[in-house]
Amino acid sequence: MTPEDQTIDTVTAPPAPTVQVAIAADAAAQARVRADRRRAVTRALLRSLGNAAITIAVLLLLWQAVVSLTGISPFIAKGPADVWQFLFTDPDAAENRAAMAPLVAQTLADSALGFVVGMVVAIVLAVLFSLSRAVEAGVMPLVLLLRTIPLVALAPVIILITGRGTTASVAVIGTIVVLFPALANVLFGLNRASQQSLDVVRVFGGGRFMTMRKVNIPGALPSVFAAARVSVPAAVTGALLAEWLSTGTGIGGSILKFNAQAQFTELWASIAIITVITLVLYNIVQIAENIVLARMAMTAS
């Protein structure tokens, strides 16, 4: 080796202690990032669980207040204790739960159908509206027109087209209930992308589809989660309405039967079960939202 090569090696090769210090500093920084992320996820999870517990407690208090303070006959009005006894402590509690289970399962299946179809249609329409102003100008007036018409007025027409008691009628009614608030949320999220990020993608040759995939859709994640949260109770409402007006099954179809047969305990129990399940599902979506956004260092919309 020539003296010149030795000089070059001496100049270009960093001392071993410097490399070790840099590696240690990088590992410490990564450890801090992971610890901060875990703390953020834990805080988000605890906050969501606390909000869920407060919501359920307030709901139970309001329910008991309505039953106790409105002067309704105890034969008709059933409180939380009555429903608990009906479902868990009566000698026939197992049979009561077995009778409620198919109704709840049917309503949840109908709700899931409306939720999935409504969210998919809302996301697809929001992306199309963002990509093409012509599509937005052609479709948005129809969407707004449907939004202004009460669903109870639209339901007979939907049932005539899809058929009474069909899955299609449940899907269409559930989709309409979910679609409008979800579409507004997702479209808002897609349109609030950072202009600087969009410019960076365009500078490197990205087109409209590339900016949508790289910037708009990831930035709209908080709005998508917000749309999903709002759509959970909306989907349950749509399922109950479809069961009441079309299929006659599930909790929506059984409420009128319970009322007509003076089965008020069954009536209150079915309403309480679907309400609690709706709250649980809502909070599950919120917990998932908080955890995902906390890991991505994003804020809820």
N, C-alpha and C positions, 0 to 999 in steps of 0.2 A: 504494500500500500504506500502510495506516495505521500509526502508531507501535505500536499494540497488536499488529498482525500481525507486525511485525518483532520485537517482544519474544517472541512465541510461537515464531517460527521459531528465534530465537537460543537459546531454552531447550530446545526439543524436538530439534533436529537435532544429533547428536553431531559432534564435531570429526572431520575427515577422518583425522588421525593415529590417533585411537582406533579407528576402524573398521579401518584397515589393520593395526594391532597385533592386534586380535581375529581378523582373517582369518589373519594369519600364525601366531598361536598355535594356531588350529584346524587349519591345515594341518600344523603341526609335530606336533600330537597325533595326527592321523590317520596321519602318516608313522611315528610311534613304534609305533602299534598295528599297522600293516602289517608293520613290521620285527619286532616281537615275535611276530606270527603266523607269519612266515616262519621265524624261529628255532625256534619250537615245532614246526612241521611238519618242519623239517630234523632236529631232535633225535629226533622220533618215528620218522622214516624210518631214520635211522642206527641207532637202538636196535633196531628191528625187523629190519633186515638183520643186525646183529650177533648177535641171538638166533637167527636162522635159520642163520647160519654155525656157531654153537656147537652147535646141535641136530644138524645134519648131521654135523659132526665127531664128536660123541659117539656118534651112531648107527653111523658107520663103524667106530669103535674097538670098540664093543661087538660088532658083527658079526664083526670079525676075531678078537676074543678068543674068542667062542663057537666059531668054526671052528678056531682054533689050540689052544685049551686043553681042549676037551672030549674029545679023542681020537676024534672021528668020522672015519671013512674019508674020505680026500680024493676018492674016487670019488663019495661022496654029498654031502659038505659042500663048498660052493663059497664062496670068499671074495670080497671086493670086486674084487680083481685078476682073478679068474677071470671074473667077470661082465663087467668092463670089456673083457677080451680077447674074450669071446664077442660083445660088441655093437659093438666099435670096431676091434680090431686083427687079428682073425682074417681069413684070406682070404675067408671066407664071411660077414663081419660085416654086409655090406649085406643079404644074404638073411636073416640072423638078425633084423635090425631089421625087415625087411619082414614076417617071420612074426609078430613080436610086435605090430606096429602095429595090426592089426585087433582083437586081443584087448584091448589097452589102450583103444582107441577105444570098443569096446563097453562095457567096464566104466565108463569115464568117462561115457558117455551114460546108463547105468543109474544111476550115482551122481547125476548132475545131475537126473534125474527124481525120485529119492527126496528129494534136498535141496530142490528147489523146492516140491514138493507138501508135504513135511513142514513146511517153514518157513511156507508160506502157511496151512496148517491150524493150526499152533501159534499164529501171530499172530491169526488169526480167533477161535480158541477163547479165547485170553487176553483179547482185547477183549470178547468176549461174557461171559466170567466176571466181568470188571471192571464191566460195565454192569448185569448182572442176577445177583443172588445165587440166584435160582430156577434159572437155567440152570446155574450152577456146582453147585448142590446136586443137579441131575438128571444131569449129565454127568460130573462129577468122579469119582464112585464107579466108573463104568465105565472111565474112564481109569486110575485106580489099580489096578483089577482086571487090566486088560490089562498094566499095567506089572509086576505081580508074576508073571505067567506067562512063562516063558522063551520067547524067540522061536522056538527050535528046536522047541518043543512046539506053538506056534501055526502054524508054517509049513505042516505038512501040511493043516491045516484051511483055511488061506488058499489053498493051491494047489488043493484040491478045489473051493472056491467060485469062484475066478477062472480056473482052468484051468492045466494045466502048460504051461510055455513061453510064457506070454502076457506082454504088457507090463503088464497089470493086476496080475499077481502080483508083478512087480518093483516097481511103484509102491507097492503096499500094504505089502510087506515093508520097502522103503526108508523109507516114511512112518512106520511104527511105530518103526523104529530112531531116526529123527530127531525124532519128535514129542515124546517125553516130556522129554528134557533141554531142548529148545528151549522147550516150553510153560512149564516151571518158570522158566527164565530170563526170558522175556518177561513172564510174570505177576508175577514179583518186581519187574521194572522198572516196570510199570504201577502197582503198589500202593505204590511208594515215592515218589510225587509229593509235593512240598512242600504242606503244608496251607495255608500262607499264600498260595501261588499259586492254589490251588483256591478259597480264600475271596475273593480278588480277582475272579476270573471270576464267581463267584456274586453278588457285590455289584453287578456291572454287568449282571446279568440273565442270565448264561449258565447253561444247563441242563447235564444230565449229558453229553450228546453234545458240547457246547461245551467243557467241562472236559477231556473225553477227548481232543479234537482239539487244544486249545491247550496243555494242561499234561501230561497223562499220557503221550501218545504221544511228544512231543518229549523229555520227561524219561526215557523208557524206551530211548532210542537206544543208550546204552552196553550195556544188557542185550540188546538185539536183536543188536548186533554180537557180544557174548559168545556168544549162542545160535548165531549163524552160524559162529563159530569152532569151537565144540564139534560142530556138525552136519556139518562137512566130513569128518572121519574117520569119524563115525557113518554118513554116507551111503555112503562107500566100503565100509565093513563090511557094511551092508545090501545093497549091490549084489553083493558077493562071495557073501554068503549066498544071495541069490535066484538067482544064476547057478549056484551049487553044487546047490541043492535043486530048482530049477524049470527054468530055461532051458537049462542046460548050455553056455552060450556065455560069451564073455569069459574073463577070467583065472580067475574063480571056477569056471567049468566046465572049464577046461583044467588046473587044478592036479592033479586026480585022474588025468587022462590022462597028464600028464608023469610022475607018480609011478609009475603002472602000467607005463609004457613005459621006465622007468629013464632018462628024459631029465632028469637032475638039473640040468644047467646051464640048460636052459630053465626049469625050475621055479624055481631061485633067481633067474634073470634077471627072470622075470615078477613075482615077489614084490618084488624090489628096485625095479623100474620103478614099480610102483603105489605103493610106500611113498614113494619120492622125490617122485612127483607129488602124493601126499597132503600131504606136508610143504610142498611149494611152494605148493599151493593154500591150506593153512592159514595160511602166512605172508603170502600175498597178502591174505587177508581181514584178518589182523592189521595189515598195513601200511595198508590202506584204513581200518580202524578208527582207528588212531592218527592218521592224517592228518585224517580228518573230525572226530574229537573234539578234536584240537588246534586246528583252525580254529574250532570252536564253543566253545572254552574249557571243555570238559567232560572228565571223567576216565573212564578205562576201568572197566568193571564186572567 
